Amino acid sequence: MDRRIIVVTAVHAPSARFLADAYKSLGEQELPAGWEWHWLIQEDGTTDRVAPHVPDDDRVTFRQGRPGGPGVARTMALAHADGEYIKVLDADDQLTPGALARDLTALEADRTIGWATSRVLDLLPDGSTAGFPGDPAPGPIELLEVLEHWASHDYLAQVHPATLFVRRELLVALGGWMALPASEDTGLLLALNSTSRGWFSSEVGLLYRKWEGQMTGQAAHVDTAERADRMAVIEARARALTHFRWRYDGE
């Protein structure tokens, strides 16, 4: 039986129309012999508006649950994630060709690396793309490297949590995504960086769609008081993990 990468996607009704593009990008992935991907799509809710957009493919599993935000949906999907690795793919984003294979190669080559990220391009409404400066050097990301950059740059990480590829055992040990209304993926990224080495690929691995309905574009996402509270909880968790010296060392 082939070894599996589980691609986890949280979706709500407004973003369901983009699933076809995400599926197309998955279909373009080529993996080493003996590996396969399986796509877990978890609706954040129980509407009848998402299922019509789910591809009819044996490699795709669709589930629903009561709404709690994307972090809750992804974490619930872990109950059915039977692979060695988890790859995040938001419903409105697209992988670039080779993204899964690059992530897999990095982690298979070094057991001490617990997770991987990659360069991102914004996918704009007109179909064009735009990059941004500040990527780290390609290769290993050492403990606390992301956390310290984030804390000293107005809570902006130098790697994108939407590109995360992670060992399932490590993800589960950290409890999945944080119970926050937003930035739950950043919280997970910093917890990972507090406990394990990572990897960054300078090749573009994700097209991050910009559109009027995305959650990060809503006014509540940038509310000053709420943002400050989210960042405080995220940092406190990461610092506590550092204090207690829990480490993933690949053994």
C-alpha positions as CSV (number, residue, x, y, z in Angstrom):
1,M,0.0,0.0,0.0
2,D,1.3,3.5,-0.9
3,R,2.3,5.9,1.8
4,R,0.0,8.9,2.1
5,I,0.1,12.7,2.3
6,I,-3.2,14.0,3.6
7,V,-4.2,17.3,2.2
8,V,-6.6,19.1,4.6
9,T,-8.9,21.8,3.4
10,A,-11.4,23.8,5.5
11,V,-14.2,25.3,3.5
12,H,-17.3,27.3,4.0
13,A,-20.1,28.1,1.5
14,P,-18.7,31.3,0.1
15,S,-15.3,29.7,-0.8
16,A,-16.8,26.4,-2.2
17,R,-16.7,27.7,-5.7
18,F,-12.9,27.7,-5.7
19,L,-12.6,24.0,-4.9
20,A,-12.4,23.1,-8.6
21,D,-9.2,25.2,-8.9
22,A,-7.7,23.7,-5.8
23,Y,-8.5,20.2,-7.1
24,K,-6.9,20.9,-10.5
25,S,-3.7,22.0,-8.7
26,L,-3.7,18.8,-6.7
27,G,-4.2,16.8,-9.9
28,E,-1.0,18.4,-11.3
29,Q,1.2,17.1,-8.4
30,E,3.7,14.3,-9.1
31,L,4.9,12.3,-6.2
32,P,7.8,9.8,-5.9
33,A,7.0,6.1,-6.4
34,G,5.2,4.6,-3.5
35,W,3.4,7.8,-2.4
36,E,-0.1,9.1,-2.9
37,W,-2.2,12.1,-1.8
38,H,-5.7,12.0,-0.3
39,W,-7.8,15.2,0.0
40,L,-9.9,15.7,3.2
41,I,-12.4,18.5,2.7
42,Q,-14.1,19.6,5.9
43,E,-17.0,22.0,5.7
44,D,-17.2,24.5,8.6
45,G,-20.9,24.0,8.9
46,T,-23.6,21.7,7.6
47,T,-25.1,23.6,4.6
48,D,-26.1,22.1,1.3
49,R,-24.0,24.6,-0.6
50,V,-20.6,23.0,-0.5
51,A,-21.2,19.4,-1.5
52,P,-22.1,20.3,-5.2
53,H,-18.5,21.6,-5.6
54,V,-16.7,18.6,-4.2
55,P,-15.0,16.6,-6.9
56,D,-16.2,13.0,-7.6
57,D,-12.9,11.2,-6.9
58,D,-12.0,8.3,-4.7
59,R,-9.1,10.3,-3.5
60,V,-11.4,12.9,-2.0
61,T,-13.3,12.7,1.3
62,F,-15.9,15.3,2.2
63,R,-17.2,15.8,5.8
64,Q,-19.2,18.4,7.6
65,G,-19.5,19.6,11.2
66,R,-20.9,22.4,13.3
67,P,-19.3,25.8,12.5
68,G,-16.3,26.9,14.6
69,G,-14.0,28.5,12.1
70,P,-11.3,27.0,9.9
71,G,-9.0,25.9,12.7
72,V,-11.8,23.8,14.2
73,A,-12.7,22.3,10.8
74,R,-9.1,21.4,10.1
75,T,-8.5,19.9,13.5
76,M,-11.7,17.8,13.2
77,A,-10.5,16.5,9.9
78,L,-7.5,15.1,11.6
79,A,-9.7,12.3,13.0
80,H,-9.7,10.9,9.5
81,A,-6.2,11.8,8.4
82,D,-4.5,8.4,8.1
83,G,-1.3,9.6,6.4
84,E,2.2,10.3,7.7
85,Y,2.1,13.9,6.6
86,I,-0.5,16.7,6.5
87,K,-0.5,19.4,3.9
88,V,-2.7,22.5,4.4
89,L,-4.6,23.8,1.3
90,D,-7.1,26.5,1.9
91,A,-10.2,26.2,-0.3
92,D,-9.5,29.3,-2.3
93,D,-5.8,28.7,-2.9
94,Q,-3.8,26.6,-5.4
95,L,-0.7,24.5,-5.2
96,T,2.0,25.0,-7.8
97,P,3.4,22.0,-9.7
98,G,6.0,20.1,-7.6
99,A,5.0,21.7,-4.3
100,L,4.1,18.4,-2.6
101,A,7.2,16.6,-3.8
102,R,9.5,19.3,-2.6
103,D,8.0,19.3,0.9
104,L,8.1,15.6,1.1
105,T,11.7,15.4,-0.1
106,A,12.8,17.8,2.6
107,L,11.2,15.9,5.5
108,E,12.0,12.4,4.2
109,A,15.7,13.5,3.9
110,D,16.0,14.7,7.6
111,R,14.0,13.3,10.4
112,T,14.9,16.2,12.6
113,I,12.8,18.6,10.4
114,G,9.2,18.6,11.5
115,W,7.6,20.9,9.0
116,A,8.1,22.8,5.8
117,T,6.9,26.0,4.2
118,S,7.4,27.6,0.8
119,R,7.4,30.9,-1.1
120,V,3.9,32.3,-1.9
121,L,2.5,34.5,-4.6
122,D,-0.7,36.5,-4.2
123,L,-3.2,35.5,-6.9
124,L,-5.1,38.7,-7.7
125,P,-8.7,39.0,-9.0
126,D,-7.5,39.8,-12.6
127,G,-5.5,36.5,-12.7
128,S,-2.1,38.2,-12.3
129,T,0.3,37.3,-9.4
130,A,2.4,39.4,-7.1
131,G,5.2,38.5,-4.8
132,F,6.7,40.2,-1.8
133,P,10.2,40.6,-0.4
134,G,11.5,39.2,2.9
135,D,11.7,35.4,2.3
136,P,14.3,33.7,4.4
137,A,17.2,31.8,2.8
138,P,16.1,28.4,1.4
139,G,16.9,25.4,3.6
140,P,16.5,24.7,7.4
141,I,14.7,27.0,9.7
142,E,16.1,26.7,13.2
143,L,14.2,26.8,16.5
144,L,12.7,30.2,17.4
145,E,13.8,31.8,14.1
146,V,10.2,32.5,13.0
147,L,9.0,33.4,16.5
148,E,11.7,36.0,17.0
149,H,11.2,37.6,13.6
150,W,7.4,37.6,14.1
151,A,7.7,39.3,17.5
152,S,10.0,42.0,16.2
153,H,8.1,42.7,13.0
154,D,4.6,43.7,14.1
155,Y,3.5,40.1,14.3
156,L,4.3,39.2,10.7
157,A,6.1,35.9,10.1
158,Q,8.7,35.6,7.3
159,V,7.1,32.3,6.1
160,H,3.4,31.7,5.3
161,P,1.4,29.3,7.4
162,A,-1.0,28.6,4.5
163,T,1.9,26.6,2.9
164,L,2.4,24.3,5.9
165,F,3.5,20.7,5.4
166,V,3.9,18.8,8.7
167,R,4.4,15.4,10.2
168,R,1.1,14.2,11.5
169,E,2.4,13.0,14.8
170,L,3.9,16.4,15.6
171,L,0.7,18.2,14.5
172,V,-1.4,16.1,16.8
173,A,1.0,16.4,19.7
174,L,0.5,20.2,19.5
175,G,-3.2,19.9,19.5
176,G,-3.8,20.9,15.9
177,W,-4.8,24.5,15.2
178,M,-5.4,27.1,17.9
179,A,-8.9,27.9,19.1
180,L,-8.9,31.4,17.8
181,P,-11.3,33.3,15.5
182,A,-8.4,34.0,13.2
183,S,-4.6,33.6,13.0
184,E,-5.1,30.0,14.2
185,D,-2.6,28.9,11.5
186,T,0.0,31.4,12.7
187,G,-0.4,30.1,16.2
188,L,0.3,26.6,15.0
189,L,3.3,27.8,12.9
190,L,4.9,29.4,15.9
191,A,4.2,26.4,18.2
192,L,6.0,24.3,15.6
193,N,8.9,26.7,15.4
194,S,9.2,26.6,19.2
195,T,9.5,22.8,19.2
196,S,11.1,21.7,16.0
197,R,13.3,22.6,13.1
198,G,11.6,23.6,9.8
199,W,12.4,24.0,6.2
200,F,11.8,26.7,3.6
201,S,11.6,26.2,-0.1
202,S,12.3,29.3,-2.2
203,E,10.4,27.9,-5.1
204,V,6.8,29.1,-5.2
205,G,4.6,26.5,-3.6
206,L,1.2,28.3,-3.3
207,L,-1.0,30.8,-5.1
208,Y,-2.8,32.7,-2.3
209,R,-6.0,34.0,-3.7
210,K,-7.1,37.5,-3.0
211,W,-10.9,38.0,-3.2
212,E,-13.6,40.1,-1.6
213,G,-15.0,37.3,0.6
214,Q,-11.8,36.0,2.2
215,M,-11.8,36.0,6.0
216,T,-8.5,37.8,6.3
217,G,-10.0,40.7,4.3
218,Q,-12.9,41.3,6.7
219,A,-12.9,44.3,9.1
220,A,-13.0,42.1,12.2
221,H,-9.6,40.5,11.2
222,V,-7.8,43.8,11.7
223,D,-9.8,45.0,14.7
224,T,-7.0,46.5,17.0
225,A,-8.2,45.0,20.3
226,E,-9.0,41.6,18.9
227,R,-5.7,41.4,17.0
228,A,-3.7,42.3,20.1
229,D,-5.5,39.6,22.1
230,R,-4.8,37.0,19.4
231,M,-1.2,37.9,19.2
232,A,-0.8,37.8,23.0
233,V,-2.2,34.2,23.2
234,I,-0.2,33.0,20.3
235,E,3.1,34.4,21.7
236,A,2.3,33.1,25.2
237,R,1.8,29.6,23.9
238,A,5.0,29.6,21.9
239,R,7.0,31.0,24.8
240,A,5.5,28.4,27.2
241,L,6.5,25.6,24.9
242,T,10.0,27.1,24.8
243,H,10.1,27.4,28.6
244,F,9.1,23.8,29.1
245,R,11.7,22.6,26.6
246,W,9.5,20.1,24.8
247,R,11.3,19.3,21.5
248,Y,10.7,17.2,18.5
249,D,14.1,15.7,17.5
250,G,13.1,13.1,15.0
251,E,13.5,10.1,17.3
